[in-house]
Amino acid sequence: MPTKLCKWGNSLGLRMPQHIAERASLHAGDYMYVRLLDSGDIVIRPVNEREVHSGYATDGAQSQITNKAPAAEEKW
């Protein structure tokens, strides 16, 4: 489904259709990984709650982030 890339301040952003957000269980304020592949494709995936570094939490978001220890293979 084509969507328009928009300028928001100094950044660019996409609007995600509601039905896609619902099926992926995404909500406003969720963190996403964005990755550019060598092929030029862009992959966007949700960040697990435990993968969000506490330094990225702002406003009321800190209370939503758990401070569980990362898995053995994950390092900061």
DRENDO-1510 file (C-alpha; in Angstrom, 1 decimal, always signed):
<recs>
REC; n; res; u; v; w
REC; 1; MET; +0.0; +0.0; +0.0 .
REC; 2; PRO; +1.6; +3.3; -1.1 .
REC; 3; THR; +2.0; +6.0; +1.6 .
REC; 4; LYS; +3.3; +9.5; +1.4 .
REC; 5; LEU; +6.6; +10.5; +3.1 .
REC; 6; CYS; +6.0; +13.8; +5.1 .
REC; 7; LYS; +8.3; +16.3; +6.7 .
REC; 8; TRP; +7.9; +16.8; +10.4 .
REC; 9; GLY; +10.4; +19.4; +11.7 .
REC; 10; ASN; +13.8; +18.3; +10.5 .
REC; 11; SER; +12.7; +14.7; +10.2 .
REC; 12; LEU; +10.7; +12.7; +7.7 .
REC; 13; GLY; +7.9; +10.4; +8.7 .
REC; 14; LEU; +5.4; +7.9; +7.4 .
REC; 15; ARG; +1.8; +7.4; +8.5 .
REC; 16; MET; +0.9; +3.8; +9.2 .
REC; 17; PRO; -2.6; +2.7; +8.3 .
REC; 18; GLN; -4.7; +1.9; +11.4 .
REC; 19; HIS; -5.4; -1.7; +10.3 .
REC; 20; ILE; -1.7; -2.5; +10.0 .
REC; 21; ALA; -1.0; -0.9; +13.4 .
REC; 22; GLU; -3.8; -3.0; +15.0 .
REC; 23; ARG; -2.7; -6.3; +13.4 .
REC; 24; ALA; +0.9; -5.6; +14.6 .
REC; 25; SER; -0.3; -4.5; +18.1 .
REC; 26; LEU; +1.4; -1.1; +17.7 .
REC; 27; HIS; +0.4; +2.0; +19.6 .
REC; 28; ALA; +1.4; +5.7; +19.5 .
REC; 29; GLY; +4.7; +6.1; +21.4 .
REC; 30; ASP; +6.0; +2.6; +20.7 .
REC; 31; TYR; +9.7; +2.3; +19.7 .
REC; 32; MET; +10.6; +0.9; +16.3 .
REC; 33; TYR; +13.9; -0.3; +14.7 .
REC; 34; VAL; +14.5; +1.1; +11.2 .
REC; 35; ARG; +17.1; -0.7; +9.0 .
REC; 36; LEU; +18.3; +0.0; +5.5 .
REC; 37; LEU; +19.3; -3.1; +3.6 .
REC; 38; ASP; +22.0; -3.3; +1.0 .
REC; 39; SER; +19.2; -3.9; -1.6 .
REC; 40; GLY; +17.7; -0.5; -0.7 .
REC; 41; ASP; +14.7; -2.0; +1.1 .
REC; 42; ILE; +13.8; -0.5; +4.4 .
REC; 43; VAL; +12.8; -2.9; +7.3 .
REC; 44; ILE; +10.8; -1.5; +10.3 .
REC; 45; ARG; +10.2; -3.7; +13.3 .
REC; 46; PRO; +8.9; -3.1; +16.8 .
REC; 47; VAL; +11.4; -2.9; +19.6 .
REC; 48; ASN; +10.6; -5.2; +22.5 .
REC; 49; GLU; +9.9; -3.3; +25.7 .
REC; 50; ARG; +13.0; -4.7; +27.4 .
REC; 51; GLU; +15.2; -3.6; +24.4 .
REC; 52; VAL; +14.5; +0.1; +25.0 .
REC; 53; HIS; +17.4; +1.8; +26.9 .
REC; 54; SER; +16.0; +3.7; +29.9 .
REC; 55; GLY; +17.8; +6.9; +28.7 .
REC; 56; TYR; +15.3; +7.0; +25.8 .
REC; 57; ALA; +12.3; +7.2; +28.1 .
REC; 58; THR; +10.7; +10.7; +28.4 .
REC; 59; ASP; +7.7; +12.1; +30.2 .
REC; 60; GLY; +5.6; +9.2; +31.5 .
REC; 61; ALA; +7.2; +6.6; +29.3 .
REC; 62; GLN; +9.7; +5.6; +32.0 .
REC; 63; SER; +7.0; +4.0; +34.1 .
REC; 64; GLN; +6.1; +1.8; +31.1 .
REC; 65; ILE; +9.6; +0.5; +30.6 .
REC; 66; THR; +10.9; -2.4; +32.7 .
REC; 67; ASN; +14.5; -2.6; +33.7 .
REC; 68; LYS; +15.0; -6.3; +33.2 .
REC; 69; ALA; +18.5; -7.5; +32.5 .
REC; 70; PRO; +19.2; -8.1; +28.8 .
REC; 71; ALA; +19.6; -11.6; +27.5 .
REC; 72; ALA; +23.1; -13.0; +27.5 .
REC; 73; GLU; +23.6; -12.4; +23.8 .
REC; 74; GLU; +22.5; -8.7; +24.1 .
REC; 75; LYS; +25.0; -6.1; +25.1 .
REC; 76; TRP; +24.8; -2.4; +25.4 .
</recs>
